[in-house]
Amino acid sequence: MGNPTEGGAVQGLIRSFKAVPGRRDARVSIRPENAGCLAGLVAEDATDPGTIWIGEAWDGAESQQAPLAIPAAEDAIARATPLVAGFGARVTTRLVGGQGWRAAR
């Protein structure tokens, strides 16, 4: 997969949160498609069954914020919020490489 931003910075976001006990699977199932999101991964924590990790790659900071204002994202947030017991780590990154990714030169 090449970098579709033609030399622009690809912003990454890695975050974790705790699901309400017994509701992890319901929370994991809520994954809206977002324009500008180049890749998104959802993972269950291997050592803590209540923790969910999300990794995203965006074609820039503006694209990362834009979906928050569209009805589909607002609906997903409204459905997901009652399933979240708390938030953990949140790290913003700049993607420079990795398996399956070719950074723009």
MILUMSE-57569 format. One record per residue: x, y negated, z of N, C-alpha, C in turn. Coordinates in Angstrom, 2 decimals, always signed. Example, Ala and Ser with C-alpha at 12.3 -4.5 7.8 and 13.67 -1.06 7.14 Angstrom:
BEGIN
+13.19 / +5.69 / +7.80 / +12.30 / +4.50 / +7.80 / +13.20 / +3.30 / +7.80
+12.85 / +2.25 / +7.08 / +13.67 / +1.06 / +7.14 / +12.90 / -0.03 / +7.87
***
This chain:
BEGIN
+0.85 / +1.16 / +0.00 / +0.00 / +0.00 / +0.00 / +0.90 / -1.22 / +0.00
+0.76 / -2.08 / -0.96 / +1.54 / -3.30 / -1.02 / +0.88 / -4.39 / -0.21
+1.63 / -5.43 / +0.02 / +1.10 / -6.57 / +0.75 / +0.27 / -7.42 / -0.21
-1.04 / -7.50 / -0.03 / -1.90 / -8.21 / -0.96 / -1.87 / -9.72 / -0.81
-1.08 / -10.23 / +0.10 / -1.09 / -11.67 / +0.31 / -0.08 / -12.41 / -0.53
+0.63 / -11.68 / -1.40 / +1.60 / -12.32 / -2.31 / +2.56 / -13.23 / -1.56
+3.21 / -12.70 / -0.56 / +4.24 / -13.45 / +0.15 / +3.75 / -14.15 / +1.39
+2.45 / -14.16 / +1.65 / +1.93 / -14.80 / +2.85 / +2.13 / -13.93 / +4.07
+2.04 / -14.54 / +5.23 / +2.22 / -13.79 / +6.47 / +0.98 / -12.97 / +6.75
+1.18 / -11.72 / +7.10 / +0.08 / -10.85 / +7.49 / +0.07 / -10.82 / +9.01
-1.05 / -11.23 / +9.58 / -1.17 / -11.29 / +11.03 / -1.76 / -9.99 / +11.53
-1.15 / -9.46 / +12.57 / -1.65 / -8.26 / +13.20 / -2.25 / -8.57 / +14.55
-3.15 / -7.73 / +14.97 / -3.74 / -7.85 / +16.30 / -3.85 / -6.44 / +16.87
-3.32 / -6.26 / +18.06 / -3.42 / -5.00 / +18.78 / -4.06 / -5.33 / +20.12
-5.13 / -4.61 / +20.45 / -5.81 / -4.91 / +21.71 / -6.40 / -3.64 / +22.30
-6.64 / -3.69 / +23.59 / -7.26 / -2.56 / +24.27 / -8.39 / -3.06 / +25.15
-9.30 / -2.17 / +25.41 / -10.36 / -2.48 / +26.36 / -10.91 / -1.20 / +26.93
-11.58 / -1.35 / +28.06 / -12.20 / -0.22 / +28.74 / -13.66 / -0.18 / +28.37
-14.13 / +1.01 / +28.04 / -15.55 / +1.20 / +27.77 / -16.28 / +1.42 / +29.09
-17.54 / +1.07 / +29.09 / -18.39 / +1.39 / +30.23 / -18.35 / +2.92 / +30.38
-18.22 / +3.43 / +31.61 / -18.14 / +4.89 / +31.78 / -19.26 / +5.63 / +31.04
-18.85 / +6.63 / +30.29 / -19.80 / +7.43 / +29.52 / -20.24 / +6.82 / +28.21
-19.73 / +5.63 / +27.85 / -20.19 / +4.95 / +26.64 / -19.07 / +4.73 / +25.62
-17.92 / +5.38 / +25.80 / -16.79 / +5.19 / +24.89 / -17.17 / +5.53 / +23.45
-17.79 / +6.68 / +23.23 / -18.12 / +7.09 / +21.86 / -19.08 / +6.10 / +21.21
-20.03 / +5.59 / +21.97 / -20.96 / +4.60 / +21.42 / -20.21 / +3.33 / +21.02
-19.24 / +2.91 / +21.85 / -18.48 / +1.70 / +21.52 / -17.58 / +1.92 / +20.31
-16.94 / +3.07 / +20.24 / -16.06 / +3.37 / +19.11 / -16.83 / +3.37 / +17.79
-18.09 / +3.74 / +17.83 / -18.88 / +3.83 / +16.60 / -19.22 / +2.47 / +16.00
-19.06 / +1.39 / +16.74 / -19.38 / +0.05 / +16.24 / -18.13 / -0.55 / +15.62
-18.04 / -0.50 / +14.29 / -16.86 / -0.98 / +13.56 / -17.32 / -1.70 / +12.30
-17.60 / -2.98 / +12.39 / -18.05 / -3.70 / +11.20 / -16.94 / -3.89 / +10.18
-17.30 / -3.92 / +8.91 / -16.35 / -4.26 / +7.86 / -16.21 / -5.78 / +7.84
-15.00 / -6.25 / +7.78 / -14.76 / -7.69 / +7.80 / -13.94 / -8.11 / +6.58
-14.43 / -9.09 / +5.85 / -13.66 / -9.64 / +4.73 / -12.38 / -10.22 / +5.30
-11.27 / -10.01 / +4.62 / -10.00 / -10.53 / +5.09 / -9.24 / -9.56 / +5.97
-9.91 / -8.52 / +6.47 / -9.23 / -7.50 / +7.27 / -8.65 / -6.48 / +6.30
-7.33 / -6.42 / +6.26 / -6.65 / -5.54 / +5.32 / -6.61 / -4.10 / +5.80
-6.57 / -3.90 / +7.10 / -6.56 / -2.56 / +7.67 / -7.02 / -2.63 / +9.11
-7.72 / -1.62 / +9.53 / -8.17 / -1.56 / +10.91 / -8.14 / -0.13 / +11.42
-7.63 / +0.05 / +12.61 / -7.55 / +1.36 / +13.23 / -8.21 / +1.31 / +14.60
-8.91 / +2.37 / +14.93 / -9.51 / +2.51 / +16.25 / -8.97 / +3.80 / +16.84
-8.50 / +3.76 / +18.07 / -7.93 / +4.94 / +18.70 / -8.40 / +5.07 / +20.13
-8.61 / +6.32 / +20.54 / -8.89 / +6.61 / +21.94 / -7.55 / +6.79 / +22.64
-7.40 / +6.22 / +23.80 / -6.16 / +6.37 / +24.57 / -5.97 / +7.84 / +24.95
-4.79 / +8.37 / +24.74 / -4.52 / +9.78 / +24.99 / -4.47 / +10.13 / +26.48
-4.23 / +9.14 / +27.35 / -4.12 / +9.43 / +28.78 / -5.25 / +8.85 / +29.61
-6.02 / +7.93 / +29.04 / -7.13 / +7.31 / +29.76 / -8.37 / +7.39 / +28.89
-9.29 / +8.30 / +29.19 / -10.45 / +8.51 / +28.32 / -11.39 / +7.32 / +28.20
-11.26 / +6.33 / +29.05 / -12.13 / +5.17 / +28.95 / -11.55 / +4.02 / +28.14
-10.27 / +4.13 / +27.76 / -9.61 / +3.03 / +27.05 / -9.63 / +3.26 / +25.55
-9.91 / +2.19 / +24.84 / -9.94 / +2.18 / +23.38 / -8.90 / +1.17 / +22.91
-8.14 / +1.53 / +21.87 / -7.16 / +0.64 / +21.25 / -7.63 / +0.31 / +19.83
-7.48 / -0.95 / +19.45 / -7.81 / -1.38 / +18.10 / -6.59 / -2.09 / +17.53
-6.23 / -1.73 / +16.31 / -5.16 / -2.39 / +15.58 / -5.71 / -2.92 / +14.27
-5.40 / -4.16 / +13.95 / -5.92 / -4.79 / +12.74 / -4.80 / -5.54 / +12.02
-4.88 / -5.60 / +10.72 / -3.99 / -6.43 / +9.91 / -4.86 / -7.38 / +9.11
-4.56 / -8.67 / +9.21 / -5.36 / -9.71 / +8.56 / -4.49 / -10.50 / +7.60
-5.10 / -11.03 / +6.56 / -4.33 / -11.82 / +5.59 / -4.06 / -13.23 / +6.09
-4.22 / -13.47 / +7.36 / -3.88 / -14.75 / +7.99 / -4.77 / -15.02 / +9.18
-4.38 / -15.99 / +9.99 / -5.12 / -16.33 / +11.21 / -6.53 / -16.82 / +10.90
-6.69 / -17.59 / +9.82 / -8.02 / -18.09 / +9.47 / -8.96 / -16.95 / +9.12
-8.47 / -15.95 / +8.38 / -9.31 / -14.81 / +8.03 / -9.72 / -14.02 / +9.26
-8.84 / -13.98 / +10.24 / -9.15 / -13.24 / +11.45 / -10.30 / -13.88 / +12.21
-10.41 / -15.20 / +12.18 / -11.47 / -15.89 / +12.91 / -12.77 / -16.01 / +12.12
-12.69 / -16.03 / +10.79 / -13.87 / -16.27 / +9.95 / -15.01 / -15.28 / +10.17
-14.76 / -13.96 / +10.30 / -15.88 / -13.04 / +10.45 / -16.70 / -13.23 / +11.70
-16.14 / -13.90 / +12.69 / -16.88 / -14.09 / +13.93 / -18.13 / -14.92 / +13.74
-18.21 / -15.68 / +12.65 / -19.34 / -16.57 / +12.42 / -20.37 / -16.01 / +11.45
-20.21 / -14.77 / +11.00 / -21.19 / -14.20 / +10.07 / -22.17 / -13.31 / +10.83
-23.41 / -13.22 / +10.35 / -24.44 / -12.47 / +11.08 / -24.08 / -11.02 / +11.38
-23.44 / -10.31 / +10.46 / -23.09 / -8.90 / +10.70 / -22.13 / -8.78 / +11.88
-21.16 / -9.68 / +11.97 / -20.21 / -9.64 / +13.08 / -20.90 / -10.03 / +14.39
-21.76 / -11.03 / +14.32 / -22.49 / -11.43 / +15.52 / -23.33 / -10.27 / +16.04
-23.96 / -9.52 / +15.13 / -24.77 / -8.36 / +15.51 / -23.89 / -7.28 / +16.15
-22.73 / -7.00 / +15.53 / -21.82 / -5.98 / +16.07 / -21.34 / -6.38 / +17.46
-21.00 / -7.65 / +17.64 / -20.54 / -8.13 / +18.95 / -21.65 / -7.99 / +19.98
-22.88 / -8.33 / +19.59 / -24.02 / -8.22 / +20.51 / -24.26 / -6.77 / +20.92
-24.07 / -5.82 / +20.00 / -24.27 / -4.41 / +20.33 / -23.10 / -3.85 / +21.13
-21.88 / -4.35 / +20.88 / -20.69 / -3.81 / +21.53 / -20.48 / -4.36 / +22.94
-20.83 / -5.60 / +23.17 / -20.54 / -6.26 / +24.45 / -21.06 / -5.48 / +25.67
-22.28 / -4.96 / +25.66 / -22.73 / -4.22 / +26.84 / -21.98 / -2.90 / +27.07
-21.20 / -2.47 / +26.09 / -20.47 / -1.21 / +26.19 / -19.04 / -1.40 / +26.68
-18.64 / -2.65 / +26.92 / -17.27 / -2.97 / +27.33 / -17.26 / -3.31 / +28.82
-16.43 / -2.56 / +29.56 / -16.32 / -2.80 / +31.00 / -15.22 / -3.80 / +31.33
-14.24 / -3.95 / +30.45 / -13.15 / -4.89 / +30.70 / -12.16 / -4.88 / +29.56
-11.35 / -5.93 / +29.51 / -10.37 / -6.08 / +28.44 / -8.97 / -5.87 / +28.98
-8.11 / -5.31 / +28.13 / -6.73 / -5.06 / +28.50 / -5.80 / -5.92 / +27.67
-4.75 / -5.30 / +27.19 / -3.73 / -6.01 / +26.42 / -4.28 / -6.57 / +25.12
-3.73 / -7.72 / +24.72 / -4.05 / -8.34 / +23.43 / -2.75 / -8.98 / +22.93
-2.28 / -8.51 / +21.78 / -1.02 / -8.98 / +21.24 / -1.22 / -9.36 / +19.78
-0.79 / -10.56 / +19.41 / -0.81 / -10.99 / +18.03 / +0.58 / -10.76 / +17.46
+0.64 / -10.19 / +16.25 / +1.91 / -9.85 / +15.64 / +1.98 / -10.38 / +14.21
+3.17 / -10.30 / +13.62 / +3.36 / -10.59 / +12.19 / +3.89 / -9.31 / +11.58
+3.11 / -8.71 / +10.69 / +3.47 / -7.43 / +10.10 / +4.65 / -7.59 / +9.16
+5.70 / -6.80 / +9.39 / +6.90 / -6.87 / +8.55 / +7.23 / -5.54 / +7.89
+6.57 / -4.46 / +8.26 / +6.83 / -3.18 / +7.61 / +6.27 / -2.03 / +8.37
+6.44 / -0.85 / +7.79 / +5.97 / +0.37 / +8.40 / +5.62 / +1.38 / +7.33
+5.34 / +2.59 / +7.73 / +5.00 / +3.63 / +6.78 / +3.73 / +3.24 / +6.03
+3.77 / +3.30 / +4.72 / +2.62 / +2.95 / +3.91 / +2.46 / +1.47 / +3.66
+3.38 / +0.68 / +4.15 / +3.28 / -0.78 / +4.00 / +4.57 / -1.31 / +3.40
+4.45 / -2.13 / +2.39 / +5.62 / -2.76 / +1.77 / +5.48 / -4.26 / +1.96
+6.36 / -4.84 / +2.74 / +6.31 / -6.27 / +3.00 / +6.64 / -7.04 / +1.73
+5.98 / -8.19 / +1.53 / +6.25 / -9.05 / +0.39 / +7.67 / -9.62 / +0.50
+8.30 / -9.76 / -0.60 / +9.67 / -10.30 / -0.60 / +9.68 / -11.69 / -1.18
***
